[in-house]
């Protein structure tokens, strides 16, 4: 019975994936992507001929066992690391071989980043951390940047703490400020690497609710996680194993009322991936 269920689930997921590909616009694409590191005189192949597409409007989540290459894939796609081979395209522009100055400009203008740790500047207030990132956008005035920073911090539910230093706020408040910082220049794609990995249950839910809300408003998100409760927020799941994408699943936008059924669905899919 379990085998028959997983087979039917796999077939249903495959059909969903094909339908979504027909409807969605590709915003990022990887072709034959490889990444290797030198290791004791040999080569450790972390990414092995990866091919994938990221679609406009999606909350895409990458899962996989420890060491599968999830974070490496995120860093290579975002230009924080160079591929050993293959190509990365963003909005039909090949970005994998850009010079560092060009890549830095692309990251500053088009990409936002949220990591497991907030990485806020310790001697700046939350507001100053967000506005400092906004100053990279030379097309807006200081007044416009500050106004947007205040609006974002209010949306992130840290308006009462915006004038405090990172050491004076909770881990959840710091991470929500980090999301505001990532959103200050209205990125085309928000990268999130285990953004709830260092948070307790309550703060995890708050951060996931914020990310889900941003996606509902049109923000494209690509997130790495090992947490099923974070993964159920996805509209599309990718499974990475030994540096290869071996499976995917599409879902409807997240709804709190469906959380338990989504968790069962994702759990069954992960079981089919032998997670």
C-alpha positions in Angstrom: 0.0 0.0 0.0 2.8 2.4 0.9 4.6 1.7 -2.3 1.5 2.2 -4.4 0.8 5.5 -2.6 4.3 6.8 -3.2 4.1 5.8 -6.9 0.8 7.6 -7.3 2.2 10.6 -5.4 5.3 10.7 -7.7 3.1 10.5 -10.8 0.8 13.3 -9.5 3.9 15.5 -8.6 5.3 14.9 -12.1 2.1 16.1 -13.7 2.0 19.1 -11.5 5.6 20.0 -12.3 4.9 19.8 -16.1 1.9 22.0 -15.8 3.7 24.6 -13.7 6.6 24.7 -16.1 4.2 25.5 -18.9 2.7 28.4 -16.9 5.7 29.9 -15.2 8.4 32.3 -16.4 11.9 31.2 -15.8 13.9 33.8 -13.8 17.0 31.8 -13.1 18.5 28.7 -14.8 21.5 26.5 -14.1 22.9 24.3 -16.9 25.4 21.5 -16.2 26.5 23.2 -13.0 29.6 21.8 -11.3 31.6 22.7 -8.2 34.6 20.9 -7.0 37.1 21.5 -4.2 40.6 20.3 -3.8 40.8 17.6 -1.1 44.1 15.8 -0.1 45.4 15.9 -3.6 42.1 14.9 -5.1 38.8 16.6 -6.0 35.6 16.7 -4.0 32.8 17.1 -6.4 30.1 18.9 -4.5 27.8 19.8 -7.5 27.6 17.3 -10.3 26.1 18.6 -13.6 23.2 20.3 -11.9 20.4 21.5 -14.2 17.4 23.4 -12.7 15.1 26.3 -13.3 13.7 28.8 -10.8 10.4 30.3 -11.7 8.9 33.8 -11.2 6.5 33.9 -8.2 7.7 30.8 -6.5 8.8 30.1 -3.0 11.4 27.4 -3.9 12.9 25.3 -1.2 16.0 23.1 -1.6 16.2 20.0 0.7 18.6 17.1 1.0 20.7 15.3 3.5 23.7 16.9 5.2 26.6 17.2 2.7 24.4 17.0 -0.4 25.6 20.4 -1.6 22.5 22.6 -0.8 24.3 25.6 0.5 27.0 25.3 -2.1 24.3 25.4 -4.8 22.8 28.5 -3.2 26.1 30.3 -3.2 27.0 29.4 -6.7 23.6 30.4 -8.0 23.8 33.8 -6.2 27.3 34.5 -7.4 28.9 34.4 -4.0 31.0 31.5 -5.3 32.2 30.6 -8.8 31.2 27.3 -10.5 33.9 24.9 -11.6 31.9 24.3 -14.7 28.5 25.0 -16.3 26.4 28.1 -16.6 24.0 30.2 -14.5 21.5 32.6 -16.1 19.5 35.3 -14.4 16.6 36.8 -16.4 18.3 35.4 -19.6 21.6 37.0 -18.8 24.6 34.7 -18.3 26.0 35.6 -14.9 28.3 32.7 -14.0 31.3 34.3 -15.8 30.8 37.9 -14.8 33.8 39.8 -13.4 33.7 40.3 -9.7 32.8 44.0 -10.0 29.9 43.2 -12.3 28.8 40.3 -10.1 28.9 42.6 -7.0 26.7 45.2 -8.7 24.2 42.4 -9.7 24.1 41.1 -6.1 23.6 44.6 -4.7 20.8 45.5 -7.1 19.0 42.2 -7.7 19.7 39.7 -4.9 18.9 39.7 -1.2 20.5 37.4 1.3 19.4 35.9 4.7 21.6 33.5 6.5 21.3 31.3 9.6 23.0 34.0 11.6 21.8 37.6 11.3 25.3 39.0 10.7 24.3 42.5 11.7 26.9 45.2 12.3 27.3 45.2 16.1 27.8 49.0 16.6 24.9 50.0 14.4 21.3 50.0 15.4 18.8 47.8 13.6 17.6 50.8 11.6 21.2 51.8 10.7 22.0 48.3 9.6 19.1 48.3 7.2 19.7 51.8 5.9 23.4 51.1 5.4 22.5 48.4 3.0 20.1 50.7 1.3 22.8 53.2 0.5 24.2 50.8 -2.1 21.2 51.8 -4.2 22.4 55.2 -5.6 19.0 55.8 -7.3 17.2 56.7 -4.0 17.8 59.6 -1.6 18.7 59.1 2.0 15.2 60.2 3.0 13.6 57.5 0.8 15.9 54.8 2.1 15.3 55.6 5.7 11.5 55.7 5.1 11.6 52.3 3.4 13.8 50.9 6.2 11.3 52.1 8.8 8.4 50.6 6.9 10.2 47.3 6.5 11.2 47.0 10.2 7.6 47.8 11.1 6.4 45.1 8.8 8.9 42.7 10.4 7.4 43.5 13.8 10.6 45.1 15.2 9.6 48.8 15.1 9.9 49.1 18.8 13.5 47.8 18.7 14.7 49.6 15.5 16.9 52.1 17.5 18.6 49.3 19.6 21.9 47.6 18.9 21.9 43.9 17.8 23.2 42.9 21.3 20.1 44.5 22.9 17.5 42.5 20.9 16.5 38.8 20.7 17.7 36.4 18.1 14.3 36.5 16.4 14.3 40.3 16.3 17.8 40.3 14.8 16.8 37.8 12.1 13.7 39.8 11.2 15.9 42.9 10.9 18.2 40.9 8.6 15.2 40.1 6.4 14.4 43.8 6.3 18.0 44.5 5.3 17.8 41.9 2.5 14.6 43.5 1.2 15.7 47.2 1.4 16.6 47.4 -2.3 13.5 45.4 -3.5 15.5 42.3 -4.8 14.4 40.3 -7.7 15.3 37.1 -5.8 15.7 36.6 -2.1 18.2 33.8 -1.1 17.8 32.3 2.3 20.2 29.7 3.8 18.7 27.9 6.8 17.2 31.3 8.0 15.5 29.6 11.0 18.3 27.2 11.9 19.3 29.2 15.0 15.9 30.2 16.2 13.5 28.8 18.8 10.0 27.6 17.8 8.2 30.9 18.3 10.7 32.9 16.4 10.9 30.3 13.7 7.2 30.7 13.0 7.4 34.5 13.0 10.3 34.4 10.4 8.5 31.8 8.3 5.3 33.8 8.4 7.2 36.9 7.2 8.8 35.0 4.3 5.5 33.4 3.3 3.9 36.9 3.4 6.6 38.4 1.2 6.1 35.6 -1.3 2.4 36.1 -1.3 3.1 39.7 -2.2 5.2 38.6 -5.2 8.7 38.2 -3.8 10.7 35.4 -5.4 12.4 33.3 -2.7 15.0 30.5 -2.9 15.6 28.8 0.5 17.7 26.0 1.8 16.4 24.1 4.8 16.5 20.8 6.6 13.3 21.5 8.5 10.0 20.0 7.3 8.0 22.7 9.0 9.9 25.3 7.0 9.7 23.3 3.8 5.9 23.2 3.9 5.9 27.0 3.1 7.2 26.2 -0.4 5.3 26.3 -3.6 8.1 24.2 -5.1 10.5 21.7 -3.5 13.7 20.4 -5.0 15.7 17.5 -3.5 19.4 17.4 -3.8 21.5 14.2 -3.4 25.2 13.8 -4.0 25.3 17.1 -5.9 22.4 16.3 -8.2 18.7 17.4 -8.2 16.9 14.0 -8.2 13.3 15.1 -7.4 10.9 18.0 -7.2 7.4 18.6 -6.0 4.9 21.5 -6.6 2.4 22.7 -4.1 -0.3 25.4 -3.8 0.6 28.6 -1.9 0.8 28.0 1.9 -2.4 28.2 4.0 -2.2 27.8 7.8 -5.3 25.6 7.8 -3.6 23.1 5.5 -0.3 22.9 7.5 -0.8 19.4 8.8 -1.8 17.9 5.5 1.1 19.7 3.8 3.5 18.3 6.4 2.2 14.8 5.7 2.5 15.4 1.9 6.1 16.6 2.2 7.0 13.8 4.6 5.7 11.2 2.1 7.6 12.9 -0.7 10.8 12.9 1.4 10.3 9.3 2.2 10.1 8.6 -1.6 13.5 10.4 -1.9 14.8 8.1 0.9 15.6 11.2 3.0 
